Amino acid sequence: MHCISNRRISSRLVVLGLLLLLLTASSALAATGVPTVESRLAELEAKVNAAPGIDNGDNAWLLVSSALVLMMSAPGLILFYGGLVRQKNVLGTMMHSLVLMGLVSVLWVLFGYSMAFGEGNAFCGNPFQHFLLRGVGAVPNPDYGATVPEESFMLFQMMFAIITPALISGAVAERMKFSAWLLFTVLWVTLVYFPLAHMVWGKGGMFNWALGGKIPVLDFAGGTVVHISSGVSALVCALVLGKRLGYPREPMPPHNVVLSLIGTGLLWVGWFGFNAGSAVNAGKLATSAFAATHFSASAAALSWAFCEWWQKGRPSVLGAASGMVAGLATITPASGFVSIPAALMIGLAAGATCYFAVTHLKSRFGYDDSLDVFGVHGVGSTLGMLMLGFLASALINPAVAITWKQGGQLVSLAGGATQFVNQFKGVVFTMLFAGTATFVILKVVNALVGLRVSEEDESLGLDLTQHGESAYND
């Protein structure tokens, strides 16, 4: 018995000794600054508390969508536009989109995100609130994405800011100075895109239907902010710069339709991130927007092709590709609000309307919109915004029926005459705002650096005269 007691006492003494040793070691580690188990647990708990409500699935989808939207710029738009111009201007045209991936990203970090999504007034956010992305990190901003880090939301929106001015470049292709393009872009995104993004999507923005706006304009993924603003600005650019040398007397066919078709496919795939990603989660609304995007593009491609077949006796491959892009641009504002049958209707209308805008409207007024930015993006998204006024469905997006209040009472924004008027107001404002600002910006740029290359440089091509390179060196 004494032997057993002595063993128990000895074992207890050993345990106590080990505990004392652990406590001493822990104190020593703390004193030397080496993290202890307790400190690591406390740090982990702090991180969890600092990022409440993050859903890994939602965050993964938003990051993938961000990559898809960036892919729309490069290589999507680069190939689409690059194939449509003449051989001597391929690199110059591609560079217009490529350089914006760097330029706009830097502006976004400095003040762009803050102007678009910072706190401010009905027209613009405070450019200093998130200067150098101060305060934009792992913590979600519940106003814009309650289940994703605000940094993820910031990255997603940055990709929209990159591709929007890149769309405008199609109207000035083959004749604008590269220095003028850089200065124009800096001024345009600062004075047009960032404020317009705040007005439509920012909290308290003039047209934000969900976050305290004054006029409830439905725009799911950028009908006003991206396509109408760029389309109208492109038309103004084409008018101010004037026509290319020889247009329309000399034929100016695309130098490589194959490149444009590859770009079209990449744009279509990337557009799923553009529209479905705008749900800012991986739920059923993203699925609905994904489906609407696909079926609108499909219907528009057929619609354009049959219109061309009827008018010219044969459907062209480039025409079908243009119809696809028209359907994608037109469904963009409506993608998160309409059913699949409505999306098909929008696509059919988009293909036919944009076809006649590119062929008949352009020839009637004689402007040289080199790659038909206005006819496809401006006209297409205007059509989509207005059709959305009648087709928005609370069954697809219940928030349209339970969010907007007027006089303290809930008012449904589902399709009808009232919402059509709201959409019309948003479209008209965007056209006037973007068009006027673009005209003023072009005059300033022309006064500072000049807009057009010389006639000699234009004849030689922008690849050699602006960049000292040639796309093909056989």
C-alpha positions in Angstrom: 0.0 0.0 0.0 2.8 2.4 0.9 4.4 1.5 -2.4 1.2 2.4 -4.4 0.8 5.7 -2.4 4.4 6.7 -3.1 3.9 6.0 -6.8 0.8 8.2 -6.9 2.6 11.0 -5.1 5.5 10.7 -7.5 3.3 10.8 -10.6 1.4 13.9 -9.2 4.7 15.6 -8.6 5.8 14.8 -12.1 2.6 16.3 -13.6 3.0 19.4 -11.4 6.5 19.8 -12.5 5.6 19.6 -16.2 2.9 22.1 -15.7 5.3 24.5 -13.9 7.8 23.9 -16.7 5.2 24.7 -19.4 4.1 27.9 -17.6 7.7 29.0 -17.2 8.4 28.3 -20.9 5.3 30.2 -21.9 6.3 33.2 -19.8 9.8 33.1 -21.2 8.4 32.9 -24.8 6.1 35.9 -24.1 9.0 37.8 -22.6 11.1 37.2 -25.7 8.2 38.2 -28.1 7.8 34.7 -29.5 4.0 34.0 -29.9 2.5 31.5 -27.5 -0.5 29.2 -28.0 -2.7 31.6 -26.1 -1.6 34.6 -28.2 -2.1 32.7 -31.4 -5.6 31.7 -30.4 -6.3 35.3 -29.4 -5.0 36.5 -32.8 -7.1 34.0 -34.7 -10.2 35.0 -32.7 -9.5 38.7 -33.5 -9.2 37.9 -37.2 -12.5 36.0 -37.2 -14.2 38.8 -35.4 -12.7 41.3 -37.8 -14.2 39.6 -40.9 -17.8 38.7 -39.9 -20.1 36.9 -42.4 -17.5 36.1 -45.1 -18.7 33.3 -47.3 -15.9 31.5 -49.0 -18.1 30.4 -51.9 -19.3 34.0 -52.6 -15.8 35.3 -52.3 -14.4 32.6 -54.7 -17.1 33.4 -57.3 -16.4 37.2 -57.1 -12.7 36.7 -57.5 -13.3 34.4 -60.5 -15.7 36.9 -61.9 -13.0 39.6 -61.5 -10.6 37.5 -63.5 -13.3 36.9 -66.2 -14.0 40.7 -66.6 -10.3 41.4 -66.9 -10.1 38.7 -69.5 -12.7 40.7 -71.5 -10.1 43.5 -71.8 -7.1 41.3 -72.5 -7.2 39.2 -74.5 -10.9 39.6 -75.4 -11.3 43.2 -76.5 -7.7 43.4 -77.7 -8.3 40.6 -80.2 -11.8 41.7 -81.1 -10.7 45.3 -81.9 -7.2 44.3 -83.2 -8.6 42.0 -85.9 -11.1 44.7 -87.1 -8.6 47.3 -88.1 -6.1 47.4 -90.9 -2.8 45.6 -90.6 -0.7 48.8 -90.1 -2.8 49.7 -87.0 -3.0 46.4 -85.2 -0.6 47.1 -82.3 -1.7 50.7 -81.9 -5.3 49.5 -81.5 -4.4 46.7 -79.1 -2.2 49.1 -77.0 -5.2 51.3 -76.4 -6.8 48.5 -74.3 -3.6 47.0 -72.9 -2.3 50.3 -71.4 -5.5 50.9 -69.5 -5.0 47.8 -67.5 -2.1 49.6 -65.9 -3.2 53.2 -66.0 -6.8 52.8 -64.7 -5.6 50.4 -62.0 -3.3 53.0 -60.6 -6.0 55.7 -60.7 -8.4 53.3 -59.0 -6.0 52.8 -56.1 -5.3 56.5 -55.7 -8.8 57.9 -55.8 -11.0 56.1 -58.2 -12.6 53.5 -55.8 -13.1 56.3 -53.3 -14.9 58.5 -55.8 -17.1 55.7 -57.0 -17.9 53.9 -53.7 -16.8 56.2 -50.9 -19.2 58.3 -48.9 -20.2 61.6 -50.5 -23.1 63.3 -52.1 -25.6 62.3 -54.8 -23.0 62.8 -57.6 -19.6 61.7 -56.3 -17.9 60.0 -53.4 -15.1 61.6 -51.3 -11.9 61.0 -53.3 -9.8 61.1 -50.1 -11.8 58.7 -48.0 -10.1 55.6 -49.4 -7.0 57.2 -50.8 -4.5 54.4 -51.5 -7.4 52.1 -50.5 -7.2 53.1 -46.9 -9.7 51.1 -44.9 -10.4 48.6 -47.8 -9.4 45.2 -46.6 -10.8 41.9 -45.3 -13.8 43.4 -43.5 -17.0 43.3 -45.7 -18.9 46.5 -46.5 -22.5 45.4 -45.9 -23.7 48.1 -48.3 -22.0 46.5 -51.3 -21.3 42.9 -50.3 -22.0 41.5 -46.9 -20.4 38.1 -47.5 -17.2 39.1 -49.2 -14.2 41.2 -48.2 -14.5 44.8 -49.4 -11.1 44.3 -51.1 -12.7 41.6 -53.3 -15.5 43.9 -54.2 -13.0 46.7 -55.0 -11.1 44.4 -57.4 -14.3 43.3 -59.2 -15.4 46.9 -59.7 -11.9 47.9 -60.9 -12.2 45.6 -63.9 -15.3 47.5 -65.0 -13.4 50.8 -64.7 -10.7 49.3 -67.0 -12.8 48.0 -69.8 -15.2 51.0 -70.1 -12.8 53.5 -71.6 -11.2 50.7 -73.6 -14.6 50.3 -75.4 -14.3 54.0 -76.5 -11.0 53.3 -78.2 -12.9 51.5 -81.0 -14.3 54.8 -82.2 -10.9 56.6 -82.4 -8.9 53.7 -83.9 -6.4 54.4 -86.6 -6.1 58.1 -86.1 -5.6 59.3 -82.5 -2.3 60.1 -80.9 -1.2 57.8 -78.1 -0.3 60.7 -75.9 -3.8 62.1 -76.4 -5.4 58.8 -75.6 -3.6 58.6 -72.3 -4.5 62.1 -71.3 -8.1 61.6 -72.5 -8.5 58.4 -70.4 -7.2 60.0 -67.2 -9.6 62.9 -67.5 -12.5 60.8 -68.8 -12.5 58.1 -66.0 -12.0 60.9 -63.4 -14.7 63.2 -64.6 -17.2 60.7 -66.2 -16.8 57.1 -65.1 -16.0 57.4 -61.4 -18.9 59.9 -60.7 -21.3 58.0 -62.8 -20.5 54.7 -61.0 -21.2 56.5 -57.7 -24.5 57.9 -59.0 -25.8 54.5 -60.1 -24.1 52.1 -57.7 -22.7 54.1 -54.8 -24.6 54.5 -51.5 -26.7 57.7 -51.7 -26.0 58.1 -55.5 -28.6 60.0 -57.5 -29.9 56.9 -59.3 -29.3 54.1 -56.8 -32.6 52.3 -56.3 -31.3 50.2 -53.4 -29.1 52.5 -51.3 -30.9 55.8 -50.9 -31.0 57.4 -54.4 -33.5 60.0 -55.5 -34.5 58.4 -58.8 -34.7 54.6 -58.8 -33.0 53.4 -62.0 -32.4 49.7 -62.4 -29.0 48.9 -63.8 -27.7 45.5 -62.8 -24.2 45.5 -64.4 -23.6 48.7 -66.3 -26.1 49.7 -69.0 -25.6 53.4 -68.1 -22.3 53.3 -66.3 -20.4 51.2 -68.9 -22.1 50.9 -72.2 -24.2 54.1 -72.7 -21.5 56.3 -71.3 -18.8 54.7 -73.5 -21.1 54.5 -76.5 -22.1 58.2 -76.5 -18.6 59.3 -75.6 -17.4 57.2 -78.6 -19.8 59.0 -80.9 -18.6 62.4 -79.7 -15.0 61.3 -80.2 -15.7 60.2 -83.7 -17.4 63.5 -84.5 -14.7 65.7 -83.0 -11.7 63.8 -84.5 -13.3 63.5 -87.9 -13.1 60.7 -90.4 -10.1 58.6 -91.2 -8.2 59.5 -94.4 -10.1 58.0 -97.3 -13.3 57.2 -95.4 -15.8 56.2 -96.8 -14.4 56.2 -100.4 -11.7 53.7 -99.8 -12.5 50.2 -98.6 -11.1 49.5 -95.1 -11.9 45.8 -94.4 -10.8 44.0 -91.2 -7.3 42.6 -91.7 -8.0 39.4 -89.7 -11.5 38.3 -88.9 -10.2 35.2 -87.2 -8.7 37.3 -84.4 -11.9 39.1 -84.0 -13.9 35.8 -83.7 -11.5 34.6 -81.0 -12.0 37.9 -79.2 -15.8 37.5 -79.5 -15.7 34.1 -77.9 -13.6 35.4 -75.0 -15.9 38.4 -74.6 -18.9 36.1 -74.4 -17.3 33.9 -71.7 -16.0 36.8 -69.8 -19.4 38.5 -69.8 -20.7 35.8 -67.5 -18.4 37.2 -64.9 -19.4 40.7 -65.9 -23.2 40.1 -65.4 -23.5 37.1 -63.1 -20.6 38.4 -60.9 -22.6 41.6 -60.3 -24.9 39.6 -58.0 -21.8 39.7 -55.6 -22.7 36.2 -54.4 -22.9 32.7 -55.7 -26.7 32.3 -55.2 -29.7 31.9 -57.4 -29.5 35.6 -58.7 -26.1 34.9 -60.2 -27.5 31.8 -61.9 -30.4 33.9 -63.3 -28.1 36.6 -64.6 -25.8 34.0 -66.1 -28.7 32.4 -68.0 -30.2 35.7 -69.2 -26.8 36.7 -70.5 -26.3 33.6 -72.6 -29.8 33.5 -74.1 -29.8 37.2 -75.0 -26.5 36.8 -76.8 -27.7 33.7 -78.7 -30.9 35.4 -79.8 -29.1 38.6 -80.9 -26.6 36.7 -83.0 -29.4 35.0 -84.9 -31.4 38.2 -85.2 -28.4 40.2 -86.7 -27.5 37.4 -89.0 -31.0 37.1 -90.4 -31.3 40.8 -90.9 -28.1 40.8 -92.8 -29.2 37.8 -94.8 -32.5 39.6 -95.7 -30.8 42.9 -96.5 -27.6 41.7 -98.3 -28.5 38.2 -99.5 -26.1 36.4 -97.2 -25.2 36.4 -93.5 -21.5 37.2 -92.6 -19.5 35.6 -89.9 -18.5 39.1 -88.6 -22.1 40.1 -88.6 -23.1 37.1 -86.3 -20.2 38.0 -84.0 -21.3 41.6 -83.9 -24.8 40.4 -83.0 -23.4 38.4 -80.1 -21.7 41.4 -78.7 -24.8 43.5 -79.2 -26.9 41.0 -77.3 -24.4 41.0 -74.5 -24.3 44.8 -74.2 -28.1 45.0 -74.4 -28.8 42.5 -71.6 -26.2 43.9 -69.3 -28.5 46.3 -67.4 -31.4 43.8 -67.3 -29.5 40.6 -66.6 -30.4 40.4 -62.9 -34.0 41.5 -63.2 -35.6 39.6 -66.1 -36.7 36.0 -67.0 -35.2 33.9 -69.7 -38.2 34.5 -72.1 -37.6 38.3 -71.5 -33.9 37.9 -72.2 -34.7 36.2 -75.5 -37.0 39.1 -76.4 -34.3 41.6 -75.5 -31.7 39.7 -77.6 -33.9 39.5 -80.7 -34.6 43.2 -80.4 -30.9 44.0 -79.9 -29.6 42.1 -82.9 -32.1 43.8 -85.3 -31.8 47.3 -83.7 -28.0 47.4 -83.5 -27.7 46.0 -87.1 -29.7 48.9 -88.5 -27.9 51.4 -86.3 -24.5 50.2 -87.6 -25.6 50.1 -91.3 -28.4 52.6 -91.9 -28.0 55.1 -89.1 -24.2 55.4 -89.5 -24.4 55.8 -93.3 -27.3 58.3 -93.0 -25.3 60.7 -90.8 -21.9 59.9 -92.2 -19.9 59.7 -88.9 -16.8 57.5 -88.8 -17.2 55.4 -85.6 -14.4 53.0 -86.7 -15.5 49.9 -84.9 -19.2 50.8 -84.3 -19.0 51.4 -80.5 -22.0 53.7 -80.5 -24.1 51.4 -82.8 -23.5 48.3 -80.6 -22.9 49.5 -77.1 -24.6 52.9 -77.0 -27.7 51.9 -78.9 -27.8 48.4 -77.5 -27.7 49.3 -73.9 -30.1 52.2 -74.4 -32.6 49.6 -75.7 -31.9 47.3 -72.8 -32.4 50.0 -70.2 -35.7 51.0 -71.7 -37.0 47.5 -72.2 -36.0 46.7 -68.6 -38.5 49.4 -67.5 -41.3 47.1 -68.7 -39.8 43.7 -68.1 -38.2 43.9 -64.6 -39.7 41.0 -62.5 -40.0 40.7 -58.8 -40.1 36.9 -59.2 -36.5 37.1 -60.6 -35.2 39.7 -58.2 -37.6 40.1 -55.2 -35.7 43.2 -54.0 -37.3 45.3 -56.6 -40.6 45.0 -54.8 -39.4 45.4 -51.2 -36.6 48.0 -51.3 -37.7 51.3 -52.7 -39.7 53.6 -50.5 -41.6 56.8 -51.5 -43.3 58.8 -48.8 -42.5 56.1 -46.3 -44.4 53.5 -48.4 -42.9 50.6 -50.3 -43.2 51.0 -54.0 -42.5 48.1 -56.4 -40.1 48.8 -59.3 -41.3 45.9 -61.3 -42.0 46.5 -65.0 -44.5 49.2 -65.8 -45.0 52.7 -67.1 -43.6 54.3 -64.0 -40.4 52.4 -64.0 -40.0 53.0 -67.7 -40.0 56.7 -67.0 -37.4 56.2 -64.3 -35.2 54.3 -66.8 -35.7 56.9 -69.4 -34.5 59.6 -67.0 -31.4 57.6 -66.2 -30.6 57.1 -69.9 -31.1 60.8 -70.9 -29.0 62.0 -68.0 -26.2 59.6 -68.8 -26.2 60.6 -72.5 -26.1 64.3 -71.7 -23.6 64.0 -68.9 -21.1 61.7 -70.8 -21.5 63.5 -74.1 -21.0 67.0 -72.8 -18.1 66.0 -70.5 -16.4 64.1 -73.4 -16.7 67.1 -75.7 -15.1 69.4 -73.1 -12.3 66.8 -72.4 -11.5 66.4 -76.1 -11.1 70.2 -76.5 -8.8 70.4 -73.5 -6.7 67.4 -74.7 -6.5 69.0 -78.2 -5.3 72.2 -76.7 -2.6 70.5 -74.7 -1.2 67.7 -76.9 -3.3 67.6 -80.0 -5.8 64.8 -80.8 -4.9 63.4 -84.3 -1.7 62.1 -85.8 -0.4 63.9 -88.9 -1.7 62.8 -92.3 1.7 61.3 -93.0 1.7 59.3 -89.8 -1.8 58.1 -90.4 -0.9 56.9 -93.9 2.1 55.0 -92.5 0.1 53.5 -89.7 0.0 54.0 -85.9 2.1 50.9 -85.2 5.2 52.4 -86.7 4.6 56.0 -86.0 3.3 55.8 -82.4 5.1 52.7 -81.2 8.0 51.9 -83.5 6.9 48.4 -84.1 5.2 46.2 -86.7 2.7 43.4 -85.9 3.9 41.2 -88.7 7.6 40.9 -89.6 7.7 38.3 -92.4 
